[in-house]
């Protein structure tokens, strides 16, 4: 699947990707906890699971405000 895109004052560009397969579950979940008044720790899972399709990613994130 390709899409032609462009920014307001820029040249057009093409973005390509694979479409989501038929009968595929798309999962996106995140959990976070405040470890201090100005700090947060988060863990995120994203994935696609289906017949012949398996794509998984896990992300850990630490945010601190000052």
C-alpha atoms as an extended CHARMM CRD file, in Angstrom:
* protein
*
        66  EXT
         1         1  UNK       CA              0.0000000000        0.0000000000        0.0000000000  PROA      1               0.0000000000
         2         2  UNK       CA              1.5080000000        3.3420000000       -1.0690000000  PROA      2               0.0000000000
         3         3  UNK       CA              0.3000000000        6.8430000000       -0.2720000000  PROA      3               0.0000000000
         4         4  UNK       CA              1.4550000000       10.1180000000       -1.8200000000  PROA      4               0.0000000000
         5         5  UNK       CA              1.7900000000       12.8770000000        0.7880000000  PROA      5               0.0000000000
         6         6  UNK       CA              3.2010000000       16.3760000000        1.0350000000  PROA      6               0.0000000000
         7         7  UNK       CA              3.6410000000       19.1660000000        3.5660000000  PROA      7               0.0000000000
         8         8  UNK       CA              2.0720000000       22.6000000000        3.0130000000  PROA      8               0.0000000000
         9         9  UNK       CA              5.1580000000       24.1140000000        1.3410000000  PROA      9               0.0000000000
        10        10  UNK       CA              7.0450000000       20.9780000000        0.3440000000  PROA      10              0.0000000000
        11        11  UNK       CA              7.4290000000       18.5420000000       -2.4810000000  PROA      11              0.0000000000
        12        12  UNK       CA              5.3000000000       15.4130000000       -2.6140000000  PROA      12              0.0000000000
        13        13  UNK       CA              6.7370000000       12.1420000000       -1.2970000000  PROA      13              0.0000000000
        14        14  UNK       CA              5.5200000000        8.5490000000       -1.2020000000  PROA      14              0.0000000000
        15        15  UNK       CA              5.1500000000        6.4320000000        1.9060000000  PROA      15              0.0000000000
        16        16  UNK       CA              4.8860000000        2.6770000000        1.4770000000  PROA      16              0.0000000000
        17        17  UNK       CA              3.6770000000        0.0630000000        3.8980000000  PROA      17              0.0000000000
        18        18  UNK       CA              2.0490000000       -3.3040000000        4.2270000000  PROA      18              0.0000000000
        19        19  UNK       CA             -1.7100000000       -3.3270000000        4.7920000000  PROA      19              0.0000000000
        20        20  UNK       CA             -3.0960000000       -5.0600000000        7.8790000000  PROA      20              0.0000000000
        21        21  UNK       CA             -3.9850000000       -8.6360000000        6.9520000000  PROA      21              0.0000000000
        22        22  UNK       CA             -7.4750000000      -10.0340000000        7.0480000000  PROA      22              0.0000000000
        23        23  UNK       CA             -8.5410000000      -11.5520000000       10.4040000000  PROA      23              0.0000000000
        24        24  UNK       CA             -5.6930000000       -9.8320000000       12.2220000000  PROA      24              0.0000000000
        25        25  UNK       CA             -5.8690000000       -8.5120000000       15.7940000000  PROA      25              0.0000000000
        26        26  UNK       CA             -4.1300000000       -5.1650000000       16.2990000000  PROA      26              0.0000000000
        27        27  UNK       CA             -3.1650000000       -4.6650000000       19.9550000000  PROA      27              0.0000000000
        28        28  UNK       CA             -1.7930000000       -1.5160000000       21.5870000000  PROA      28              0.0000000000
        29        29  UNK       CA             -1.5370000000       -1.3330000000       25.3790000000  PROA      29              0.0000000000
        30        30  UNK       CA              0.3810000000        0.9270000000       27.7770000000  PROA      30              0.0000000000
        31        31  UNK       CA              0.7880000000        1.0200000000       31.5370000000  PROA      31              0.0000000000
        32        32  UNK       CA              2.5600000000        3.7020000000       33.5420000000  PROA      32              0.0000000000
        33        33  UNK       CA              3.3640000000        4.5430000000       37.1200000000  PROA      33              0.0000000000
        34        34  UNK       CA              4.5170000000        7.7340000000       38.8200000000  PROA      34              0.0000000000
        35        35  UNK       CA              7.8270000000        6.9070000000       40.5250000000  PROA      35              0.0000000000
        36        36  UNK       CA              8.1900000000       10.4410000000       41.9350000000  PROA      36              0.0000000000
        37        37  UNK       CA              6.0890000000       13.6270000000       41.8300000000  PROA      37              0.0000000000
        38        38  UNK       CA              7.8050000000       14.7170000000       38.6000000000  PROA      38              0.0000000000
        39        39  UNK       CA              8.8220000000       11.3240000000       37.1490000000  PROA      39              0.0000000000
        40        40  UNK       CA              6.8880000000        8.5880000000       35.3380000000  PROA      40              0.0000000000
        41        41  UNK       CA              7.8730000000        5.1330000000       34.0860000000  PROA      41              0.0000000000
        42        42  UNK       CA              5.8100000000        3.5640000000       31.2630000000  PROA      42              0.0000000000
        43        43  UNK       CA              5.8050000000        0.2490000000       29.4010000000  PROA      43              0.0000000000
        44        44  UNK       CA              4.0330000000       -0.1320000000       26.0490000000  PROA      44              0.0000000000
        45        45  UNK       CA              3.2250000000       -3.1600000000       23.8710000000  PROA      45              0.0000000000
        46        46  UNK       CA              2.1130000000       -2.9810000000       20.2390000000  PROA      46              0.0000000000
        47        47  UNK       CA              1.4330000000       -5.9300000000       18.0050000000  PROA      47              0.0000000000
        48        48  UNK       CA             -0.4330000000       -7.5680000000       15.1790000000  PROA      48              0.0000000000
        49        49  UNK       CA             -1.3990000000      -11.2090000000       15.4720000000  PROA      49              0.0000000000
        50        50  UNK       CA             -3.1740000000      -13.1730000000       12.7850000000  PROA      50              0.0000000000
        51        51  UNK       CA             -2.9400000000      -16.0230000000       10.3180000000  PROA      51              0.0000000000
        52        52  UNK       CA              0.5450000000      -15.7660000000        8.8480000000  PROA      52              0.0000000000
        53        53  UNK       CA              1.1870000000      -12.4050000000       10.5270000000  PROA      53              0.0000000000
        54        54  UNK       CA              3.1770000000      -11.7430000000       13.6760000000  PROA      54              0.0000000000
        55        55  UNK       CA              4.5920000000       -8.3300000000       14.5710000000  PROA      55              0.0000000000
        56        56  UNK       CA              5.4800000000       -7.3000000000       18.1280000000  PROA      56              0.0000000000
        57        57  UNK       CA              7.1980000000       -4.3600000000       19.8190000000  PROA      57              0.0000000000
        58        58  UNK       CA              7.8050000000       -3.3650000000       23.4370000000  PROA      58              0.0000000000
        59        59  UNK       CA              8.8240000000        0.1290000000       24.5400000000  PROA      59              0.0000000000
        60        60  UNK       CA              9.9810000000        1.3710000000       27.9410000000  PROA      60              0.0000000000
        61        61  UNK       CA              9.8860000000        5.1010000000       28.6590000000  PROA      61              0.0000000000
        62        62  UNK       CA             11.0310000000        7.3090000000       31.5250000000  PROA      62              0.0000000000
        63        63  UNK       CA              9.7440000000       10.9040000000       31.6770000000  PROA      63              0.0000000000
        64        64  UNK       CA             10.9800000000       13.5350000000       34.1120000000  PROA      64              0.0000000000
        65        65  UNK       CA              9.5980000000       17.0700000000       34.3470000000  PROA      65              0.0000000000
        66        66  UNK       CA             11.7400000000       19.9180000000       35.6170000000  PROA      66              0.0000000000
